[in-house]
Amino acid sequence: MHEAFMLVETDTGMAFSVADEISKLDGVETAQTVTGPYDVIAHIKIGDEGSESLKSIAKSIHSIDGISYTMTSVAVH
């Protein structure tokens, strides 16, 4: 099992609803609204299938209305 963090910029006023929608997705451990240059940080658990699992989760996140930009960082242990 691997982990990744997706940093999300949202459209104005959308941070809380975007975080709520992200947190409902399979593979997402948490999605928190934060201060700073990004509006939401999602903690993602990636299955043993690796990049395909992350690709699937990212595709689901990118389909959520109100997201303007994302950056994903895979954790290295």
C-alpha positions as CSV (number, residue, x, y, z in Angstrom):
1,M,0.0,0.0,0.0
2,H,1.3,3.4,-1.0
3,E,0.2,7.0,-0.1
4,A,-0.1,10.2,-1.9
5,F,-1.2,13.8,-1.1
6,M,-3.2,15.8,-3.6
7,L,-3.1,19.6,-3.1
8,V,-6.2,21.3,-4.6
9,E,-6.9,24.8,-5.6
10,T,-10.7,25.6,-5.8
11,D,-12.8,28.3,-7.3
12,T,-13.7,31.0,-4.8
13,G,-16.1,29.8,-2.2
14,M,-15.9,26.1,-3.2
15,A,-13.3,24.8,-0.7
16,F,-15.6,23.2,1.8
17,S,-17.9,21.6,-0.7
18,V,-14.9,20.3,-2.7
19,A,-13.3,18.8,0.4
20,D,-16.6,17.2,1.3
21,E,-17.0,15.6,-2.1
22,I,-13.3,14.4,-2.2
23,S,-13.7,12.8,1.3
24,K,-16.5,10.6,0.0
25,L,-14.3,8.9,-2.7
26,D,-12.9,5.4,-2.2
27,G,-9.2,5.5,-1.6
28,V,-9.3,8.9,0.1
29,E,-8.4,8.8,3.8
30,T,-9.1,12.4,4.5
31,A,-9.7,15.7,2.7
32,Q,-9.1,18.8,4.7
33,T,-9.8,22.4,4.0
34,V,-6.5,24.3,4.8
35,T,-5.0,27.8,4.6
36,G,-2.2,28.8,2.4
37,P,-1.7,28.5,-1.4
38,Y,-3.9,25.5,-1.7
39,D,-7.5,25.2,-0.4
40,V,-7.8,21.4,0.2
41,I,-5.3,18.6,0.9
42,A,-6.4,15.1,0.3
43,H,-4.6,12.1,1.8
44,I,-4.9,9.2,-0.6
45,K,-4.2,5.4,-0.1
46,I,-2.9,3.8,-3.3
47,G,-3.6,0.1,-3.7
48,D,-1.0,-2.4,-4.8
49,E,-1.8,-1.7,-8.5
50,G,0.1,1.6,-8.0
51,S,-0.2,4.2,-10.7
52,E,-3.5,2.7,-12.1
53,S,-5.1,3.1,-8.6
54,L,-3.8,6.7,-8.3
55,K,-4.9,7.5,-11.9
56,S,-8.5,6.2,-11.1
57,I,-8.7,8.3,-7.9
58,A,-7.3,11.4,-9.5
59,K,-9.8,11.1,-12.4
60,S,-12.6,11.0,-9.9
61,I,-11.3,14.0,-8.0
62,H,-10.8,16.0,-11.3
63,S,-14.5,15.4,-12.2
64,I,-15.6,17.4,-9.1
65,D,-17.0,20.8,-9.9
66,G,-15.1,23.8,-8.4
67,I,-11.6,22.5,-8.8
68,S,-9.3,24.8,-10.7
69,Y,-5.9,23.1,-10.2
70,T,-4.3,20.1,-8.5
71,M,-0.8,18.9,-7.7
72,T,-0.1,15.3,-6.5
73,S,2.9,14.2,-4.5
74,V,3.5,10.5,-3.9
75,A,4.9,9.7,-0.5
76,V,8.3,8.0,-0.5
77,H,9.0,6.1,2.7
